[in-house]
């Protein structure tokens, strides 16, 4: 009995210890489970609260404007915005310049039809510029190209520059080349525009392109006259060529304008102005750059007369 009691005591003690261990183990397990469950629930609630808060912030947050940025950042924000505006303007300006440069070839193609002409056609039109038309009852055909007139203007520039150099012309402001180009192109463009405007008032059936072509080919006569008289300094020869060749080229232009104008008064006005401007311009180109040459020629004649008046025979006999 004692042994049994001892055994039962020992067994009871063992069961008591194991029972305490099982109780403590179950308590630890329960604590762990409770901590895990409560911790996971707390974290889930925190995450849900954070998500709801972010959604509310996204839904209610106002979109920032430039004024808000400037007010928040102060002077620094204004400087940054100003820099962005300047950079955008520079970019747009560069883009426009690049577009213009890229389209330059296309703009040149627009002028190509006005210079598309055969050399034989230019030669025929040069000859026709000295032959006045006889029929003025219907409009005469005028070439709508600029190659021949432009070449004649450049030729007149070269001839005028030659006359300036041989006459010793001195330009105080500018250069001889600039003066020659300004004179020739100024006459061609200025008189063409003025006569076209006058023709518009007088109801003349002519376009600006045709007027430029007509007056440009009309410079063929003055080119011939000036080329000869700049090298042969005789006023009588100049007046003869001025009256014949210059008159023929002027009559050609006058006849074309007569055929394209309706009304006697209108014809008289526009043709009289055109003829006067063309003939006076030729006189100006001749006399404006021949003063020094004429003075040198007179000086040479005086020297020759003085040399011829020397008594050469008496000098020889005296020796």
C-alpha positions as CSV (number, residue, x, y, z in Angstrom):
1,X,0.0,0.0,0.0
2,X,2.8,2.2,0.8
3,X,4.4,1.3,-2.4
4,X,1.2,1.9,-4.2
5,X,0.7,5.1,-2.4
6,X,4.3,6.0,-3.2
7,X,3.7,5.0,-6.8
8,X,0.4,6.8,-6.9
9,X,2.1,9.8,-5.2
10,X,4.9,9.7,-7.7
11,X,2.4,9.2,-10.5
12,X,0.3,12.0,-9.1
13,X,3.3,14.1,-8.8
14,X,4.3,13.3,-12.3
15,X,0.8,13.9,-13.6
16,X,0.9,17.1,-11.6
17,X,4.1,18.3,-13.3
18,X,3.0,17.1,-16.7
19,X,-0.4,18.7,-16.0
20,X,1.3,21.9,-15.1
21,X,3.4,21.7,-18.3
22,X,0.4,20.9,-20.4
23,X,-1.4,23.8,-18.8
24,X,1.5,26.1,-19.4
25,X,1.9,24.8,-22.9
26,X,-1.7,25.4,-23.7
27,X,-1.4,28.8,-22.2
28,X,1.7,29.6,-24.3
29,X,-0.1,28.3,-27.4
30,X,-3.1,30.3,-26.6
31,X,-1.0,33.5,-26.1
32,X,0.8,32.9,-29.3
33,X,-2.5,32.3,-31.2
34,X,-4.0,35.3,-29.5
35,X,-1.0,37.5,-30.3
36,X,-0.9,36.4,-33.9
37,X,-4.6,36.8,-34.4
38,X,-4.7,40.2,-32.7
39,X,-1.5,41.4,-34.5
40,X,-2.7,40.4,-37.9
41,X,-6.1,42.0,-37.3
42,X,-4.5,45.2,-36.1
43,X,-2.2,45.3,-39.2
44,X,-5.1,44.6,-41.5
45,X,-7.1,47.4,-39.9
46,X,-4.1,49.8,-40.2
47,X,-3.6,48.9,-43.9
48,X,-7.3,49.4,-44.6
49,X,-7.3,52.7,-42.8
50,X,-4.2,53.8,-44.8
51,X,-5.8,52.8,-48.1
52,X,-9.0,54.7,-47.3
53,X,-7.0,57.8,-46.3
54,X,-5.0,57.7,-49.5
55,X,-8.2,57.3,-51.6
56,X,-9.7,60.3,-49.8
57,X,-6.6,62.3,-50.3
58,X,-6.5,61.5,-54.0
59,X,-10.2,62.2,-54.5
60,X,-10.2,65.5,-52.5
61,X,-6.7,66.9,-53.3
62,X,-7.0,69.9,-55.6
63,X,-4.9,70.1,-58.8
64,X,-2.0,72.5,-58.2
65,X,-2.0,75.5,-60.6
66,X,0.9,77.8,-61.7
67,X,-0.3,80.5,-59.3
68,X,-0.2,78.0,-56.4
69,X,3.3,76.9,-57.4
70,X,4.4,80.5,-57.7
71,X,2.8,81.4,-54.4
72,X,4.3,78.3,-52.7
73,X,7.7,78.7,-54.2
74,X,7.8,82.5,-54.1
75,X,10.4,84.3,-56.3
76,X,12.1,81.0,-57.1
77,X,8.9,79.7,-58.6
78,X,8.4,82.8,-60.7
79,X,11.9,82.6,-62.0
80,X,11.5,79.0,-63.0
81,X,8.2,79.7,-64.8
82,X,9.8,82.7,-66.6
83,X,12.7,80.5,-67.7
84,X,10.3,77.9,-69.0
85,X,8.4,80.6,-71.0
86,X,11.6,82.0,-72.5
87,X,12.8,78.5,-73.4
88,X,9.4,77.8,-75.1
89,X,9.6,81.0,-77.1
90,X,13.1,80.3,-78.2
91,X,12.1,76.8,-79.3
92,X,9.2,78.1,-81.3
93,X,11.3,80.8,-83.0
94,X,13.9,78.2,-83.9
95,X,11.2,75.9,-85.2
96,X,9.8,78.6,-87.4
97,X,13.2,79.5,-88.8
98,X,14.0,75.9,-89.6
99,X,10.6,75.5,-91.3
100,X,11.4,78.6,-93.5
101,X,14.8,77.2,-94.4
102,X,13.3,73.8,-95.2
103,X,10.7,75.4,-97.4
104,X,13.2,77.6,-99.3
105,X,13.6,75.1,-102.1
106,X,9.8,75.1,-102.6
107,X,9.8,78.9,-102.8
108,X,12.5,78.8,-105.5
109,X,10.3,76.4,-107.4
110,X,7.6,79.1,-107.6
111,X,10.0,81.3,-109.6
112,X,11.2,78.6,-111.9
113,X,8.5,79.1,-114.6
114,X,9.5,82.7,-115.0
115,X,13.1,81.8,-115.9
116,X,12.3,78.7,-118.0
117,X,13.2,80.0,-121.5
118,X,15.3,78.9,-124.4
119,X,18.3,81.0,-125.6
120,X,16.9,81.3,-129.1
121,X,13.7,82.8,-127.7
122,X,15.7,85.4,-125.8
123,X,17.6,86.2,-129.0
124,X,14.4,86.7,-130.9
125,X,12.9,88.9,-128.3
126,X,16.0,91.0,-128.2
127,X,15.6,91.6,-131.9
128,X,11.9,92.3,-131.6
129,X,12.5,94.9,-128.9
130,X,13.9,97.2,-131.7
131,X,11.1,96.6,-134.1
132,X,7.9,98.6,-133.4
133,X,4.7,96.8,-134.0
134,X,2.3,98.3,-136.6
135,X,-1.0,96.8,-135.6
136,X,-2.4,98.3,-132.4
137,X,-6.1,97.3,-132.9
138,X,-5.7,94.2,-130.8
139,X,-3.5,93.6,-127.7
140,X,0.1,92.6,-128.6
141,X,1.6,89.6,-127.0
142,X,4.1,90.3,-124.2
143,X,6.5,87.6,-122.9
144,X,5.9,86.7,-119.3
145,X,9.4,85.8,-118.4
146,X,12.2,87.5,-116.4
147,X,15.4,85.8,-117.6
148,X,16.1,88.1,-120.5
149,X,15.1,91.4,-118.7
150,X,17.2,90.4,-115.7
151,X,20.3,89.7,-117.8
152,X,19.9,93.0,-119.6
153,X,19.7,94.8,-116.3
154,X,23.0,93.2,-115.2
155,X,24.5,94.0,-118.6
156,X,23.5,97.6,-118.1
157,X,25.1,97.5,-114.6
158,X,28.4,96.3,-116.1
159,X,28.4,99.0,-118.9
160,X,27.6,101.7,-116.4
161,X,30.3,100.5,-114.1
162,X,32.8,100.6,-117.0
163,X,31.7,104.2,-117.8
164,X,32.2,105.2,-114.2
165,X,35.7,103.8,-114.1
166,X,36.8,105.3,-117.4
167,X,35.4,108.8,-116.5
168,X,37.1,108.7,-113.1
169,X,33.8,109.1,-111.1
170,X,34.3,109.4,-107.4
171,X,31.5,108.3,-105.1
172,X,31.8,109.9,-101.6
173,X,29.1,107.7,-100.0
174,X,29.0,104.1,-101.2
175,X,30.8,102.3,-104.0
176,X,30.7,102.3,-107.7
177,X,29.2,98.9,-107.9
178,X,26.4,99.8,-105.4
179,X,25.6,103.0,-107.3
180,X,25.4,101.2,-110.6
181,X,23.2,98.4,-109.3
182,X,21.0,100.9,-107.4
183,X,20.6,103.0,-110.5
184,X,19.8,100.2,-113.0
185,X,17.6,98.1,-110.7
186,X,15.9,101.2,-109.3
187,X,14.9,102.4,-112.8
188,X,13.7,98.9,-113.9
189,X,11.6,98.2,-110.8
190,X,10.6,101.8,-110.1
191,X,9.4,102.8,-113.6
192,X,7.8,99.4,-114.1
193,X,5.8,99.8,-110.9
194,X,4.9,103.4,-111.7
195,X,3.8,102.6,-115.3
196,X,1.8,99.6,-114.1
197,X,0.0,101.8,-111.5
198,X,-0.7,104.4,-114.2
199,X,-1.9,101.6,-116.5
200,X,-4.2,100.4,-113.8
201,X,-5.7,103.9,-113.5
202,X,-6.0,104.1,-117.3
203,X,-7.6,100.7,-117.6
204,X,-4.6,99.2,-119.5
205,X,-4.7,95.4,-119.9
206,X,-1.2,94.5,-118.7
207,X,0.1,92.7,-115.6
208,X,3.1,93.6,-113.5
209,X,5.1,90.6,-114.8
210,X,4.4,91.7,-118.4
211,X,5.4,95.3,-117.5
212,X,8.7,94.1,-116.0
213,X,9.4,92.0,-119.1
214,X,8.5,94.8,-121.5
215,X,10.6,97.5,-119.9
216,X,13.5,95.0,-119.3
217,X,13.7,94.1,-123.0
218,X,13.4,97.8,-123.7
219,X,16.8,98.3,-122.1
220,X,18.5,96.5,-125.0
221,X,18.6,99.7,-127.0
222,X,20.2,101.8,-124.2
223,X,22.8,99.0,-123.6
224,X,23.9,99.3,-127.3
225,X,24.0,103.1,-127.2
226,X,26.0,103.3,-124.0
227,X,28.4,100.6,-124.9
228,X,29.4,102.5,-128.0
229,X,29.4,106.0,-126.6
230,X,31.3,105.1,-123.5
231,X,34.2,104.1,-125.7
232,X,33.8,106.6,-128.5
233,X,33.4,110.0,-126.9
234,X,31.6,112.0,-129.5
235,X,28.4,113.8,-128.7
236,X,27.2,113.8,-132.2
237,X,27.4,110.0,-132.4
238,X,25.6,109.7,-129.1
239,X,22.7,111.9,-130.3
240,X,22.4,109.9,-133.5
241,X,22.3,106.5,-131.7
242,X,20.1,108.0,-129.0
243,X,17.6,109.1,-131.6
244,X,17.7,105.9,-133.7
245,X,18.2,103.0,-131.4
246,X,16.8,104.5,-128.3
247,X,13.8,105.8,-130.2
248,X,13.1,102.3,-131.7
249,X,13.1,100.6,-128.4
250,X,10.9,103.3,-127.0
251,X,8.5,103.1,-129.9
252,X,8.2,99.3,-129.4
253,X,7.1,99.8,-125.8
254,X,4.7,102.6,-126.7
255,X,3.1,100.5,-129.5
256,X,2.5,97.6,-127.1
257,X,1.0,99.9,-124.5
258,X,-1.2,101.5,-127.2
259,X,-2.5,98.1,-128.2
260,X,-3.5,97.3,-124.6
261,X,-5.1,100.7,-123.6
262,X,-8.6,101.9,-124.4
263,X,-9.3,105.6,-124.9
264,X,-7.3,108.3,-126.6
265,X,-6.7,110.3,-123.4
266,X,-5.5,107.3,-121.5
267,X,-3.2,106.2,-124.3
268,X,-1.7,109.7,-124.5
269,X,-1.0,109.8,-120.8
270,X,0.5,106.4,-120.3
271,X,2.5,106.4,-123.5
272,X,3.8,109.9,-123.1
273,X,5.0,109.2,-119.5
274,X,6.7,105.9,-120.6
275,X,8.5,107.5,-123.6
276,X,9.7,110.5,-121.6
277,X,11.1,108.4,-118.8
278,X,12.9,106.0,-121.1
279,X,14.5,108.7,-123.3
280,X,15.5,110.9,-120.4
281,X,17.0,108.0,-118.5
282,X,19.3,107.3,-121.4
283,X,20.4,110.9,-121.5
284,X,21.1,110.8,-117.8
285,X,23.3,107.7,-118.0
286,X,25.3,109.3,-120.8
287,X,25.9,112.7,-119.4
288,X,26.1,111.9,-115.7
289,X,29.4,110.0,-116.0
290,X,31.2,111.8,-118.8
291,X,32.1,115.2,-117.4
292,X,35.6,114.2,-116.4
293,X,36.2,112.5,-119.8
294,X,34.9,115.5,-121.7
295,X,37.2,117.8,-119.7
296,X,40.1,115.5,-120.4
297,X,39.3,115.5,-124.1
298,X,39.2,119.3,-124.1
299,X,42.5,119.5,-122.3
300,X,44.1,117.1,-124.8
301,X,42.9,119.4,-127.7
302,X,44.3,122.4,-126.0
303,X,47.7,120.7,-125.5
304,X,47.7,119.6,-129.1
305,X,46.9,123.2,-130.2
306,X,49.7,124.6,-128.1
307,X,52.2,122.0,-129.4
308,X,51.2,122.8,-133.0
309,X,51.7,126.5,-132.4
310,X,55.3,126.1,-131.4
311,X,57.7,127.5,-134.1
312,X,59.5,124.2,-134.6
313,X,61.3,125.5,-137.7
314,X,62.8,128.6,-136.0
315,X,63.9,126.4,-133.1
316,X,65.7,124.0,-135.6
317,X,67.3,126.9,-137.5
318,X,68.4,128.5,-134.3
319,X,70.2,125.4,-133.3
